[in-house]
Amino acid sequence: MQDENFVEGFSKLNKQEKIDWLVSRYLARSQEARSLLERYWHTDKQVQSLHDGFIENTLTNYWLPYAVAPNFLINGQTYAVPMVTEESSVVAAAAKAAKFWYPFGGFRAQVMGKIKLGHIHFLFHGQREKLQHFFEQTRDEFLHRLKPFTENMEKRGGGILSVELEDWTHRLDHYYTLTFRFDTADSMGANFINTILEEWADYMEETYPSYGHPDEMKIIMRILSNHNPGCRVRVTVEAPEDALARKTGLTDYTHRFETAVKIAQVNPYRAVTHNKGIMNGIDAVVLATGNDFRAVEAGAHAFAASGGEYRSLSFVERENGKFVFGLEVPLAVGTVGGMTRLHPLAGLSMELLGNPDAGQLMQIIASVGLAQNFSAVHSLITEGIQTGHMRMHLNNILNQLGATPDEAEQLRLHFANRKAHVRAVKEALNRLRNKK
C-alpha cells in the first residue's frame, strides 16, 4: 500500500507545481517556505534557466560563498585561487599558508601521471584459455570499430592507452575484468570513458557467440573507476630548518611538525581527520572550477588506504638541515567539458587561473590541499586549532545570536585575542546588553 505522499510523475511537473506539491505535504510554514525558495532564484531568468537544467527537480539555488586565496606561488607563477566552501576557516587558512611559504619559493608541483581507469566487469563460465583467446582475437578489431568514438580524443592527445584481461576468480567465482587505461587530455573524461566501455561490452556480447556458447559470458557492469592512482600529482614546500625556527619562534618546530605528520601515518583515527583537512582545500577549488569533488574525494581516500592501512596523504622529509613538506594525491579533473565551462562561475574560475590545462589545474589544486594541511598541522602543534577556527567562526555565532552591527563590532574587538566559544560569546553579548 502506497503512502499518501507517494507521487507519480513528479519530474514532469513544472517548477511551481513541484513547489506547491512539496509545500502542501511537507512544509507547515507554507508562505515562508515559498518565499525562501523564491528568494534564492537568480534575478536573470536566463541564468536561472541554466541552473534549473543542471539537475532534475530543481526548486531553487543553494548558495555557497565564492572566495579567492591570494599569494599562491606555484612553480614560479603567482595565483589568486578561487575557492567555494561553507567552512569559515578554510580560505583564511589557505591564504595564510600561501603567504607563509611565498618567501621560501612557494609550492613546487609535478604531475606524476594522467592515466585514468575503466572496467568491464563480467562473469565467465568456461576455461580461461578460451576467454584469453577470444580477447586476443577481437581486441584490434574492437579498437578499430571504436575509432568514431576515439578520434576526437586522439586529436587532443588522448585516447585508449591499453586494454588488459584480468582474472579475479581468486576473489569471486567466475569474475573477470577488462581493464582499460585512458588518457582523456584536458577533460575529466567520464562520458568518454563510459561510452567506450559500453560500446566494447556490446561488441563482446555481439561477437562471443562465434567463439562459444552465449551463456558462458555475462556482462555485469561497464563503468569508469574513481580510483586512479596513475593520475596523480606531487607538490612540496621546503625551507631551511633554522629559518623556520626563527619564523615561528620555536626551536623544535620542524621536529614537532614531523612528529604530527608521522602520527597521521600510523594512526588511522588521526589520519582521517588529517586528510579531511587536505580535502577542505582540494574540494573548495574542485567545486569552484566545476569539477567532481565526490570523485576526487573517493579517489584520494582510496589512495590513502592503498598500502593496506589508511594513512596520511602528506609527508615530511628532514635532511641536512632542510625541511620538506609534501603531498601526493590522485586528482582526476578536467578543464574542458562538463560543468567546467557550462557554469558561468566555473568559467570565470578558469579565466582567473589563466585558463590552465588539466595538468596545471592538478598542480594548483594539490598546492591548495598542501597549504590547508600545513595550516592545520601548524595550528595543532602551536596554539591549537580552536583559537583560529573559532575566531573565524565568530561572525556566524554573532549572526545566530542576533547581534546588532554595533554589538558585533564590540565583540570582535573583545575576542581578538580570546577563544570565541559559543558560550563565551553568548555570555559576553548578554553582559554587553545588560550594561545598556
N, C-alpha and C positions, 0 to 999 in steps of 0.2 A: 504494500500500500504506500503510495507516494505522500510525502509531507505536503502541506498546503503551500509551502514556499518553494516547492519544486517548480521549475519553469522550463518550458519547451520553446526553442527558437529565440532565446534571449539575444543572440548576436545579430538577429535580423531586425531588431528594434532600432529606431534612431536614438540619438544620444538623450534627448529629452524624455523619451519613453522609458529608456533604461533608468534614468534618474527617478522618474515617477514610480516605477515598479520598486526600486530599491528603497526609496523613502517610505513608501506606504507599508512595507513589510518589515523593515529592519531599523528605521531611524525614527525615534519618538519626536525629536525636535525637528519636524519636517521643514519649516521655513528657514530655520537656522542652518540646517544641513544643505538645503538648496542654495542658500546664499553663499555658504562656504565653498561649495563645489564651483559655483559660477565665478566667484571672486578670483579664482586661480586660472580662469580661462585667459588666453592671450587676447589682448585688445585688437590685434591684427588678425582678422578672420582667416586669412591665407596661411599665416603661421600656425594658427590653431588647427586648421585642417591638416596641415603637415603632421603635427603632433598626434592628432587623432588617428592618423594612418599608421603610426609606428607599431601599435599593438592592437589587439582585439578588445572590444567592450570598453573603450576609453570613455571616462566620465569627466576628467579634468586633468590638470598637470600637478605633479608633486615636485615642488621646487626644492633644490639644494643649492647652497652657496657655491658660486664660481669665483675662485681667487687665483692669485699668482704668488709664487715664491721666487723672489729675485736672487740675483748674485750666484746662480749655479754655473760655475766654471767647469765645463766638461770637455775634455780633450782640447783645451785651449780656446774654447768658444764660450762666451757668457750668455746664459739663457735666463729669461723670466718664465718659469714653468707654470702652466695652467693646472689647477687642481680643483676637483669637485668633491666635497666631503661635508658631512654634518658635524664631525667631531671637532670641538673647539680648538684643541691644541695642535692639530696636525700641521696646518700650514705654517704656523709660527715656529714649530719645531724644525720643519724642513728648511725654512728660511734662515733660522739661527745656525743650523749646521752648515748650510752653504756658505754663509758669511764666515764661520769659524775656519773652514778649510780653504777659503779663497786665497789667503796669503801663502799657503803651502802648495799652491798649484792646482787646487781643486780636485776634481774627480777624473780618474783615468779609466776609460771603459773600452771594452773589446768584445765584439760579437764572436762567440766560440763556435757557432753553427746555426743554421736556419732550417734544419730538417724537421718536417712535421710528419706525423704518422696517421695512417688509417688502416682499418682491418675489415676483411670479410670473415665473419665467424660462421663456421659451418660444421655439421656432423657428417662423418663418412663411415659407412658400414662396409668396409672392404679392405683389401690389402693396401698397405701404404705405398708399395712399389707401383701399384696400378694408379693411385692418385698422383704420385710423383710423375709418372709417365704422361698422364693427362695434362698436368700443369706445364711440363716442359714442351709438349707438343703444341699447346694452344697459346702460350704466353706471347710470342711475337705476333701471332695473328690478332690477338685481343688488343695489343698495343697499337697495331695498325688501325683497327676498327675504331679506336678511341681518338684518332687524330682530329676529327671535327671538334672534339671537346678539349683537346690539349693544345692545339696550335696557337691560340691567342696567348695562353700562359707561357708557352715556349718562346714566343716572340719577345716576351718581357723578361726572359732569362730563367723561367721556372719550368715546372713540369713534373713528370713521374721520374724519380731517380732510380728506383728499384722495386721489384716485387719478389717476395720470398714465401715459400710454403713453410709453415711452422707447425710442428707436431706437439699438441698439448694433451695427448691421450694419457700421459702420466699424471695429469691433474684432473681430467674429466674424460670419461669413456667416449671414444669416437670423435673427440673435439680437435679441430684443426683451425688454423687461420691462414689467410693470405695477408701478409704484412706489407703494406705499401709505404715507401718513403717518398715524400714530396718536397719540392721547393716551390713555394707559392709567391715568390718575388716580393712585391710590396703589399700584397693583400693578405689578410688573415687566412683566407682560403677555405673556409668551412664549406661553402656551397660548391666550390670546385672539387674539393676532396670527396664530398659525399656523392656528387654526381658521378665521378669516376668509379667509385666503389659500387654504386647501384648499377651502372651500366655493365661493369665487369661481372658482377654477380648474375645479371640477366644473361650475359653471354655464356657463363658457366652452365646455368640451368638449360639453356638452349642447346649447347654443344655436347654435354656429357652423355646423353643417350647414345651417341655414336661410339662411345668408349665402354659403356657399361650400363647396368640397369638403372633407370632414373631414381628408383627408391634408395639407391646406395648413398646418394648425396642429398643433404637437406640444408639449404641456406637458412641460417638463423637471424643474423644481423649483418648490416654493412654500414659502418659508421666511423667517422674520424675518432681519434683519441686526443684527449686533452692532457695526456701525459707525454710531453715532448722533450725529453732530456737532451736531444740533439739540437734543440732550438733554444739556445741559452746565451746569456751574456755575463761577463765578469767585469766588476768595477771595484776600484780600490782608491783609497786616500792614504797618504803617507807623510810622515814628518819625523824629524829627529826627536828622540825621547826627551832630551833636555829642554828643547823648545816647548814641548807640550807641558812639561813640569812648570816652566816659567809662566806659560799662558794660563794654566789652571790653578797655580799656586799649590800644587800637590806633588811632592817628590816621588810618590809611589803611584801616580796617576795611571801610567801605562800598565803597571802590574795589576792594579785594581780592574782596569778595563779588560785586560786579557783574561783574568780570572772569571769575570762576569760572563764573557762570551763562552769560555770553556764550560761553565756551569750549564749554559744552554745547549752545549754539545753533548752533555752526558745525562741531563735530567729532562725528560720529556715534558714534565709539568711546567718547567721554566721555558723550554724550547717553544712550546705552542704560543705562549704569550710573547716571547721574543720575536717569533716570526710574524705574529699578528701585527706587531709594531712595524715591521718591514712592509707588510701589506697595506698598512694605513697609508703610506706614501705611494706605493705602487698603484693601488686601486684608485686613488684620487686622480692620478694622471691618466690611467687607463679610461676612467669614466669621462674625464674632460676631453679626451681625444676620440670618443665614440667607440672604443674597443670593448671587448667582452671581459669584464673583471671577474666573472664567475669562472670562466675557463682559465684565466690566469691564476686565480686563487687555487683551483683544483690542481693545476699543474705544479705550482710552487710547493704545495703541501705534499704531493706525491713525491716530488724530488727530494724533499726534506726527509722522507721516510725510505728512500730508495736503497739505503745501505742496510736495511733490516731493523733499524731503530730510528725513531723520529728525533731529529736534531736540528741545531741552528743552521740557517742558510748563510749566515755570515761567519767570518773567521778573523783571527788576529795572528800576525806574524811579527816577532821581535828578534832582530838580529843585528849585531854590530852597532847598537845604539839607534837603530831605526825602527819606527813603529809603523806597521802596515795594517790597515783595517779594510776588509774586503767582503764582497758579496758575490755569489754565483747563483743565478736563478734562471729557470726557463721562462721565456716570455714570447708567447705566440700572439703577436699583434700585427696590425696592418695599417697602412696609410692611404689605401685606396679601397673603394667598395664599402658596402655595408653602411653603418651609421657614421663612418669617419668623414664622409662628405655630405651625407643626407641631412644630418643635424647641423643647423647653422652655426651653433657654438662649437661643435666639434671641428667644423671647417675653420673657424676663427682660431681655435687652438693650434691647428696645424700651421696656419699662417704665422701665428705668434712664435712658433718654434722654428720658423724658417723653412716650412714645408719639407720636413725630413723624410728620408726613405725609411723602410721598415727597420733596417739595422740601426740607423741613427736614433729612431724612436725607442728601440730597445735599450740603447745606451742611456738615454735621458731618463727613462722610467726607472731603470735599475739604479741610477745615481740618486734619484729621489728616495728610493727604498733604502739605500745605504745611509743617506742623510737622516732619514727618520729613525733608523735603528741607532745611529750614533747619538742622536739627541736623547733617545730613551735611555740607553745604557749610561750615557754621561750623567743624566739626572739621577738615575738609580744609585750610582756609586758616589754621588756628591750630596746634593741637598734632598734627594728623594723625589719621587715622581709627582706627588700631590701638590707641592708648592707651585710649580709652574702650571700644572694642569688645572688646578682649582682657580688660579689667577685668571686663566683664560676662560674658565667656566663661569666666572663671576657675573658676566653680563647675562647669561642665561638664568642664573639664580635670581638676579635682580628683576628680570622680566617676570619670572614666575611669582615673585613676591609683590609685584605691582608697585615697585619703587618709582617715584617721580624722577624726572631728569635731574633735579637738584639733589635729591636723596642719593641717586645713583652716583653722581659725581663725588659727593662727600664720602660715600662708602668705597669707591675706587681708591681714593686717596688713603682712606683708613687701612685698606687691605693691601696697599702697595708692597709692604714688606711683611705681611702676615699670611698665614694659611687661611684661605677663604672657604672653610667648610660650610655646608648648608646651614647647620645650626648656629654657627658663629655669625654668619651673615644675617640670619633672621633675628638673632639677639641684638646685633648692632643696629639693625633697622628699627627695632622696637625702642631701643634706647634713644635713638635719634628722634623718633616721633614723640616720645614721652617728654622730651625737652621743649617741644613746641607749645 
